[in-house]
């Protein structure tokens, strides 16, 4: 059964969606990757409560990695890319080219970019840590302003 909750964050309202296996999605209010059906609203769900706590710790700079069960649904390729995103350490960034190389498919830079853009679990699966090869910020489903703020929070950008 899918459940969700909305929370306030320093970057605006965040919607958290979970099922019995884990986190399905974490979205900012303006994000286009949100599902049509969120499930039932829940203010008392152990997984949602754990996500809330860890996001609070992240935004207050007390947490640099997340320890949550993830249950995002996507293609085999997308889930491979999303898993690779979880290996990018806090406070660092990599290029789309480097991400493609990490999954063993260096020619799939564009496909990696598309999969990165479809990541449903913002912040926790840190797609914001992927930037252009030239060091410039590139697209982010949550908005470029939020991407910049997340990278500043982690000390990647000044």
Secondary structure, 3 states (H helix, E strand, C coil): CCEEEEEEECCEEEEEEECCCCEEEEEECCCCCCCCCCCEECCCCHHHHHHHHHHHHHHCCCCCCCCCCECCCCCHHHHHHHHHHCCCCCCCCEEHHHHHHHCCCCCCHHHHHHHHHCCCECCCCCHHHEECCCCCCCCCCCCHHHHHHHHHHCCCCC
